[in-house]
């Protein structure tokens, strides 16, 4: 798939790539799961960065609105996103800046 095709084609958050920025387009979850996602900031129009996947691929850690959220892969399948490109700052993509800043303060 070309880069141009990726920018115009929404994909499930579960198929996202680490270190990339995305725009949330649709949250198709139902019931209490949908409400929880919306409360955490996963609303259409929100921008997020995929930080990492667990070793077995589940859960997925994302960064949205300066918060880190972990979602099960099944929940992430119910969120459609548009790729915006790579994250310009490494610490946003990996979470290292957050941990470096607050190390030892817990």
KAMOGI-V176747 format. One record per pair of residues at least 12 apart in sequence whose ideal C-beta (glycine too) atoms are under 7 Angstrom apart, sorted by the first residue. I is the first residue (numbers start at 1). J is the second residue. Records with the same first field share a line. If there is no record, write none. Layout:
I: J  J
This chain:
6: 83
7: 83
10: 25  80  81  82
11: 80  81
12: 76  77  79  80
13: 76  79  81
14: 60  73  76  77
16: 50  81
17: 50
18: 50  52  53
19: 50  86  87  93
20: 50  83  85  86  87
21: 47  49  84  85  87
22: 48  81  82  83  84
23: 47  81  82  84
24: 42  43  44  45  46  48  79  81
25: 44  80  81  82
26: 44  80
27: 42  44  78  79
28: 78
29: 75  78
33: 75
40: 69
41: 64  65  67
42: 64  79
46: 64
47: 84
48: 62  63  64
49: 62  63  87  92  93
50: 62
51: 63  68  93  94  95
57: 73
58: 72  73
59: 71  72  73
60: 73  76
63: 92  95
68: 95
